[in-house]
């Protein structure tokens, strides 16, 4: 904030695995004009299904799918016809590829990808002014892997030949934001970043 003293930051605290709190959070923001809504909250679990903790899995489903769907729906209902607005949902490379030891997590991200692509095309077809987009990172240097693997000493350099820094991922986000494309995704083979329209077939 020292670099941008003119920027006001408003912090709201909510349990996004609780649908009631999700709705209350959105209502508490009604006083603001929200030009861009980014659904970035989420977590993963890397384990075999036979070892899955069902309570943790339920929380992941509530956060990765339910909260994102509620917040996306409320935002679209308020801003679909407002010029310059964007909804950006964070998926994953695992939202377009099957991921070993991450069956449920991968499925939640397939949902995020297909939900957002479908919404983006529906908005286009109906002449909405809002754009919906999906960002699909691959391995990124953050706390995510430590939590997903339940390992506070998780070493990115040992686990991955390639990965992106959070700064690189922020730059990819800005590239997606400035484009007219629907999907910004990291290519698993070489970790390059590409902007495309929908990857899933559309029946419209």
C-alpha positions in Angstrom: 0.0 0.0 0.0 3.0 2.3 0.4 3.5 2.2 -3.3 -0.2 3.1 -4.0 -1.5 5.3 -1.2 -4.5 6.4 -3.3 -5.9 2.8 -3.2 -8.4 1.9 -0.6 -8.5 -1.7 0.5 -11.6 -3.1 2.2 -11.2 -6.4 3.9 -14.2 -8.7 4.5 -14.0 -11.9 6.5 -16.2 -14.9 5.7 -16.2 -18.7 5.6 -16.7 -19.4 1.9 -17.4 -23.0 2.6 -20.7 -21.9 4.2 -23.3 -20.9 1.7 -25.1 -18.5 4.1 -21.9 -16.6 4.7 -21.2 -16.5 1.0 -24.5 -14.8 0.3 -24.0 -12.4 3.2 -20.6 -11.5 1.9 -21.9 -10.5 -1.5 -24.8 -8.5 0.0 -22.3 -6.6 2.2 -20.6 -5.4 -1.0 -23.7 -4.0 -2.6 -22.6 -0.4 -1.8 -19.6 -0.7 -4.2 -19.5 -0.6 -7.9 -17.6 -3.8 -8.8 -16.0 -3.7 -12.2 -14.2 -7.0 -12.0 -15.1 -10.0 -9.8 -12.4 -12.7 -9.4 -13.3 -16.0 -7.8 -9.8 -17.1 -6.6 -10.7 -18.9 -3.3 -10.2 -22.7 -3.4 -8.0 -25.5 -2.2 -6.9 -28.9 -3.3 -6.4 -32.3 -1.8 -3.7 -34.7 -3.1 -4.4 -38.2 -1.9 -5.7 -41.5 -3.0 -9.5 -41.9 -2.9 -9.2 -44.8 -0.5 -7.5 -42.4 2.0 -9.8 -39.4 1.4 -11.0 -37.5 4.5 -14.7 -37.0 3.7 -15.2 -33.9 5.8 -12.2 -32.2 4.1 -13.6 -33.3 0.7 -17.0 -31.8 1.5 -15.4 -28.5 2.4 -13.5 -28.5 -0.9 -16.8 -29.1 -2.8 -18.5 -26.3 -1.0 -15.7 -23.9 -1.6 -14.5 -24.8 -5.1 -18.0 -25.3 -6.6 -20.8 -24.0 -4.4 -19.3 -20.7 -3.4 -18.0 -19.9 -6.8 -21.4 -20.7 -8.4 -23.3 -18.5 -5.9 -20.9 -15.6 -6.3 -20.8 -15.8 -10.0 -24.6 -16.0 -10.3 -25.1 -13.0 -8.0 -22.5 -11.0 -9.8 -23.9 -11.8 -13.3 -27.5 -10.9 -12.2 -26.3 -7.5 -11.0 -23.7 -6.7 -13.7 -24.4 -8.6 -16.9 -25.4 -5.5 -18.8 -22.9 -3.1 -17.3 -20.2 -2.0 -19.7 -16.6 -3.0 -19.0 -17.4 -5.7 -16.3 -15.6 -9.0 -16.1 -16.0 -12.2 -14.1 -12.8 -14.2 -13.9 -12.9 -17.7 -12.3 -9.7 -19.5 -11.4 -9.6 -23.1 -12.6 -6.5 -25.2 -13.0 -4.6 -27.3 -15.5 -6.4 -30.0 -13.6 -9.6 -28.5 -14.9 -8.7 -29.7 -18.4 -6.6 -32.8 -17.6 -7.1 -35.8 -15.3 -4.9 -35.5 -12.3 -3.5 -38.5 -10.4 -4.1 -38.4 -6.6 -6.4 -35.5 -7.1 -9.6 -37.0 -8.4 -12.1 -34.8 -6.5 -10.0 -31.6 -6.8 -9.7 -32.2 -10.6 -13.4 -32.8 -10.9 -14.2 -29.5 -9.1 -11.9 -27.7 -11.5 -13.5 -29.3 -14.5 -16.7 -27.9 -13.1 -15.2 -24.4 -12.8 -13.9 -24.6 -16.4 -17.1 -25.8 -18.0 -19.3 -23.6 -15.9 -17.4 -20.5 -16.8 -16.9 -21.3 -20.5 -20.7 -22.0 -20.8 -21.5 -18.8 -19.0 -19.1 -16.8 -21.3 -20.8 -18.1 -24.4 -24.3 -17.6 -23.0 -23.4 -14.0 -22.3 -22.0 -13.5 -25.8 -25.1 -15.0 -27.4 -27.4 -12.7 -25.5 -25.5 -9.6 -26.2 -24.4 -9.0 -22.6 -21.8 -6.4 -21.9 -20.0 -8.5 -19.3 -17.3 -10.9 -20.2 -16.7 -14.2 -18.3 -13.3 -15.8 -18.4 -11.4 -18.7 -16.9 -7.8 -18.7 -15.8 -6.2 -22.2 -15.6 -2.8 -22.2 -13.9 -0.4 -25.2 -13.6 2.0 -25.5 -10.7 2.5 -22.1 -9.1 4.8 -21.1 -6.2 2.4 -20.6 -3.3 1.0 -22.2 -0.2 -1.4 -24.3 -2.3 0.9 -27.3 -2.7 1.8 -27.4 1.0 -1.8 -27.5 2.0 -2.9 -30.0 -0.8 -0.1 -32.4 0.2 -0.5 -31.8 4.0 3.3 -31.0 4.1 4.5 -27.8 5.5 8.0 -28.6 4.2 6.8 -29.3 0.6 9.6 -28.3 -1.8 8.5 -27.0 -5.2 12.0 -27.5 -6.8 12.0 -31.1 -5.9 8.4 -31.8 -6.9 8.3 -29.9 -10.2 10.7 -29.5 -13.1 8.9 -26.3 -14.0 6.5 -24.0 -12.2 5.5 -20.3 -12.2 5.9 -17.6 -9.6 2.9 -15.8 -8.3 4.2 -12.7 -10.2 4.2 -14.6 -13.4 0.7 -15.8 -12.8 -0.5 -12.3 -12.0 0.9 -11.2 -15.4 -1.0 -14.1 -17.1 -4.1 -12.9 -15.4 -3.6 -9.4 -16.8 -3.1 -10.8 -20.3 -6.4 -12.6 -20.0 -8.1 -9.5 -18.6 -6.9 -7.4 -21.5 -7.9 -9.9 -24.1 -11.3 -10.8 -25.7 -10.6 -14.5 -25.2 -12.5 -16.8 -22.8 -9.7 -19.1 -21.5 -6.2 -18.3 -20.3 -4.3 -21.5 -19.7 -0.9 -22.8 -19.0 0.2 -25.5 -21.5 1.4 -28.5 -19.4 4.0 -29.6 -21.9 6.2 -26.5 -21.8 4.5 -24.2 -19.3 3.8 -21.5 -21.9 0.7 -19.4 -21.6 -2.0 -19.3 -24.2 -5.3 -17.4 -24.7 -8.1 -19.2 -26.5 -11.9 -19.3 -26.8 -13.8 -22.2 -25.3 -12.1 -25.5 -25.1 -15.2 -27.6 -24.4 -17.8 -28.1 -27.2 -20.9 -25.8 -27.0 -24.3 -27.1 -28.0 -25.7 -23.6 -28.6 
